[in-house]
Amino acid sequence: MTAIIPAVPGKELSNPPKDGISNLRFSNHSDHLLVSSWDKSVRLYDAGSNAMLGEFMHGGPVLDCCFHDDSSGFSASADNTVRRLIFSSGKEDILGRHDAPVRCIEYSYATGQVITGSWDKTVKCWDPRGASGKERTLVGSHSQPERVYSLSLVGHRLVVATAGRNVNVYDLRNMSQPEQRRESSLKYQTRCVRCYPNGTGFALSSVEGRVAMEFFDLSEAGQAKNYGTFATGGCDGYVNVWDGNNKKRLYQYVRYPSSVAALSFSKDGRLLAVASSYTYEEGEKPHEPDAIFVRSVNELEVKPKPKPYPNPT
């Protein structure tokens, strides 16, 4: 008997941001969801109970966010600041600043550092355990060939994607120089990079809607972690699930009301959060309101299909 998958976008969260959604991320410990927006806010939701748990406002649009623990996180803002946000107490502090808008941010559980990438062509590492103040929290600053567009971490490995289709791969234990320098195999500007959870490589997406699967040079080669599959969202409003190893599309969800600006799987792979938010790829025009949908993930949507083998003769 074939399981029927409901053709609905998922449960819509209440109190969405009032402007474009720049990113959203599930916590590593629960169904808490952190959301950054061009309305200058970072909001924390409980996706399971459809409740907003807190909000912090910034001096400019917030371009990225990430969790520290279940009730605190970090933000990257167009006002050039890197902030720590503690929702349980309502307190915040500035870890430091870049010389241009901060485009992306990651927290390394392996090193306890916050990693930021900016349009000032640098990647900076911060120690949030230090006292407040740039000179005490900044661990290192590393020049990049161009503006930083996306970062991703797995273990001690950091992948940095910049303008000009450059990709640098670092070991966080030795940031003096990249261990690998690459050029994207895609023809157009990089939009996003995400490492495979198993640490063997990364997926790159570009503005023309293509995705490349890359592998690290190993001397020892948004993802549904149980199966190694991953999801992509585009300006066409569709979310597709892919089997990267076999370069096959597994499933396409029902179309969302607007561009898919960001995606995130929950830690256990049960839930997928989708930001339906116009990304101005066609300039200023009337568009659907910004919204966040959270849907349950059916195993049939993300499990790779076994390869057919010919019957022995």
VEXPAVO-14611 format. One record per residue (C-alpha): x, y, z; residue in three letters. Coordinates in steps of 0.02 Angstrom, whole numbers, padded with zeros to 5 digits, always signed. Each point is the difference from the previous one (the first is absolute). Example, Ala and Ser with C-alpha at 12.3 -4.5 7.8 and 13.67 -1.06 7.14 Angstrom:
REM residues 2
+00615-00225+00390ala/+00069+00172-00033ser/
This chain:
REM residues 313
+00000+00000+00000met/+00072+00170-00050thr/+00008+00133+00135ala/-00089+00162-00043ile/+00100+00158+00031ile/-00110+00153+00033pro/+00016+00138-00131ala/+00010+00142+00126val/+00145+00120+00033pro/+00000-00035+00188gly/-00056+00092+00156lys/+00020+00189-00014glu/+00082+00081+00151leu/-00084+00147+00085ser/+00086+00171+00017asn/+00118-00013-00150pro/+00126+00138-00037pro/-00067+00156-00083lys/+00129+00004-00141asp/+00107-00122-00098gly/+00063-00154+00093ile/+00189-00017-00018ser/+00023-00167+00088asn/-00076-00125+00121leu/+00079-00141+00100arg/-00059-00139+00113phe/+00086-00027+00167ser/+00112-00152+00020asn/-00094-00045+00159his/-00186+00031-00029ser/-00131+00066-00121asp/+00047+00180+00038his/+00021+00103-00159leu/+00107+00157-00017leu/-00049+00123-00138val/+00091+00155-00065ser/-00081+00133-00108ser/+00019+00161-00096trp/-00123+00077+00123asp/+00153+00013+00117lys/-00059-00140+00114ser/+00056-00170+00060val/-00145-00105+00066arg/-00003-00163+00097leu/-00147-00118-00027tyr/-00055-00166+00071asp/-00049-00083-00163ala/-00090-00141+00090gly/-00119+00113+00096ser/-00005+00140-00131asn/+00054+00132+00126ala/+00122+00145-00012met/+00114-00006+00152leu/+00096+00161-00023gly/+00065+00136-00115glu/+00152+00114-00012phe/+00008+00156-00109met/+00158+00062-00087his/+00062+00162-00077gly/-00015-00070-00177gly/-00064-00151-00097pro/+00058-00167+00073val/+00079-00106-00137leu/+00031-00161+00097asp/-00018-00085+00170cys/+00053-00160+00087cys/-00030-00088+00165phe/+00120-00012+00147his/-00114-00103+00110asp/-00188-00023+00011asp/-00033+00174+00069ser/+00141+00105-00073ser/+00078+00037-00167gly/+00104+00118-00106phe/-00045+00123-00138ser/+00085+00078-00152ala/-00067+00172-00043ser/+00011+00129-00138ala/+00045+00125+00136asp/+00172-00089+00000asn/-00024-00077+00173thr/+00017-00178+00064val/-00116-00026+00149arg/-00037-00131+00132arg/-00186-00014+00041leu/-00058-00083+00162ile/-00187-00028-00013phe/-00019-00076+00173ser/+00054+00164+00083ser/-00036+00127-00137gly/+00182+00055+00001lys/+00114+00032-00148glu/+00178+00056-00028asp/+00108+00045-00149ile/+00144-00121-00029leu/+00079+00115-00128gly/-00014+00085-00168arg/+00051-00017-00182his/+00036+00146-00117asp/-00152-00042-00109ala/-00162-00097+00021pro/+00020-00173+00077val/-00075-00124-00123arg/+00013-00168+00089cys/+00034-00078+00169ile/+00034-00173+00071glu/+00035-00068+00173tyr/+00133-00137+00013ser/-00040-00126+00136tyr/+00171-00077-00034ala/+00098+00157+00047thr/-00127+00105+00096gly/+00025+00144-00122gln/-00119+00108-00101val/+00050+00015-00184ile/-00060+00147-00105thr/+00018+00048-00182gly/-00022+00177-00064ser/-00008+00107-00155trp/+00161+00080+00066asp/+00087-00155-00075lys/+00048-00078+00166thr/-00045-00151+00105val/+00015+00033+00187lys/+00004-00120+00147cys/-00070+00055+00168trp/+00007-00077+00174asp/-00169+00036+00081pro/+00069-00054+00170arg/+00113+00153+00006gly/-00047+00162+00083ala/-00100+00122-00106ser/+00110+00103-00115gly/+00077-00027-00170lys/+00179-00019+00060glu/-00049-00138+00122arg/-00119-00103-00106thr/+00082+00008-00173leu/+00107-00155-00025val/+00052+00027-00180gly/-00037+00092-00162ser/+00032-00084-00168his/-00002+00091-00167ser/-00103-00073-00143gln/+00017+00029-00187pro/-00173+00081-00010glu/-00159+00037+00099arg/-00058-00148+00104val/-00171-00067-00051tyr/-00016-00163+00098ser/+00085-00106+00134leu/-00023-00179+00058ser/+00079-00107+00135leu/+00019-00186+00032val/+00115-00054+00142gly/+00161+00101-00014his/-00026+00037-00186arg/-00062+00170-00059leu/-00055+00037-00179val/-00005+00182-00057val/-00086+00051-00162ala/+00032+00175-00068thr/-00042+00110-00147ala/+00099-00045-00155gly/-00048-00184+00023arg/+00144-00029+00122asn/-00010-00140+00129val/+00126-00014+00142asn/+00008-00150+00117val/+00081+00024+00172tyr/+00045-00106+00150asp/-00059+00099+00151leu/+00151-00063+00098arg/+00116+00090-00120asn/-00079+00151-00086met/+00165+00074-00060ser/-00044-00048-00179gln/-00131-00104-00091pro/+00039-00185-00014glu/-00091+00003-00169gln/-00036+00142-00123arg/-00130-00034-00132arg/-00109+00079-00132glu/-00184-00046-00004ser/-00043-00124-00137ser/-00160+00099-00030leu/-00004+00138-00130lys/-00084+00137+00102tyr/+00013+00084+00170gln/-00007-00112+00154thr/-00155+00019+00107arg/+00027-00129+00137cys/+00122-00133+00060val/-00042-00142+00120arg/+00115-00138+00063cys/-00056-00181+00000tyr/-00034-00061+00177pro/+00119-00147-00028asn/+00143+00122-00032gly/+00048-00062-00174thr/-00043+00155-00101gly/-00125+00139-00031phe/-00143+00056-00112ala/+00010+00167-00093leu/-00149+00090-00073ser/+00004+00147-00120ser/-00117+00139-00052val/-00054-00088-00160glu/-00076-00143+00102gly/+00133-00134-00021arg/+00081-00104+00136val/+00173-00080-00003ala/+00059-00142+00113met/+00182+00022+00050glu/+00116-00112+00101phe/+00146+00047+00110phe/+00175-00055-00047asp/+00021-00124+00143leu/+00167-00081+00037ser/-00074-00129+00120glu/-00331+00162-00268ala/-00836+00460+00226gly/+00038-00215+00019gln/-00105-00141+00064ala/+00130-00076+00113lys/-00068-00175+00010asn/+00018-00030-00186tyr/+00129+00126-00063gly/-00129+00081-00114thr/-00025+00188-00007phe/-00130+00130-00046ala/+00012+00155-00109thr/-00121+00145-00018gly/-00012+00124-00141gly/-00077+00163-00058cys/-00132-00105-00090asp/-00074-00044+00170gly/+00040-00186-00010tyr/+00097-00106+00124val/+00086-00153-00074asn/+00079-00146+00094val/+00154-00077-00082trp/+00106-00157+00012asp/+00169+00082-00025gly/+00097-00161-00021asn/-00106-00055-00148asn/-00041+00177-00061lys/-00187-00038+00002lys/-00149+00101+00058arg/-00100-00100+00127leu/-00147+00114+00032tyr/-00075+00171-00037gln/-00112+00083+00129tyr/-00155+00100-00044val/+00043+00176-00057arg/+00019+00131+00137tyr/-00083+00172-00014pro/+00163+00094-00035ser/+00188-00027-00026ser/+00081-00126+00116val/+00127+00108+00093ala/+00065-00129+00125ala/-00022-00181+00057leu/+00045-00098+00156ser/-00022-00181+00055phe/-00022-00034+00185ser/+00140-00096+00086lys/-00093-00166-00009asp/-00062+00030-00178gly/-00185-00005+00050arg/-00038+00180-00048leu/+00043+00116-00144leu/-00017+00188+00023ala/-00026+00103-00159val/+00012+00190-00013ala/-00120+00058-00136ser/+00064+00176-00029ser/+00022+00101-00159tyr/+00186+00025-00036thr/-00020+00142-00125tyr/+00071-00100-00145glu/-00122+00095-00113glu/+00017+00168+00087gly/-00137+00094+00090glu/-00172-00074-00034lys/-00155-00055+00098pro/+00031-00165+00089his/-00073-00118+00128glu/+00031+00036+00186pro/+00156-00074+00078asp/-00038-00164+00087ala/+00083-00148+00087ile/-00068-00175-00026phe/+00049-00153+00102val/-00044-00169-00073arg/+00022-00178+00060ser/+00121-00100-00107val/-00062-00165-00070asn/+00132-00135-00021glu/-00056-00028-00180leu/+00049+00180-00041glu/+00182-00012+00055val/+00052-00182-00007lys/+00107-00042-00153pro/-00075-00128-00114lys/+00101-00160-00020pro/+00089-00020-00165lys/-00080-00129-00115pro/+00114-00145-00042tyr/-00025-00111-00152pro/-00062-00175+00034asn/+00138-00129-00018pro/-00019-00104-00157thr/
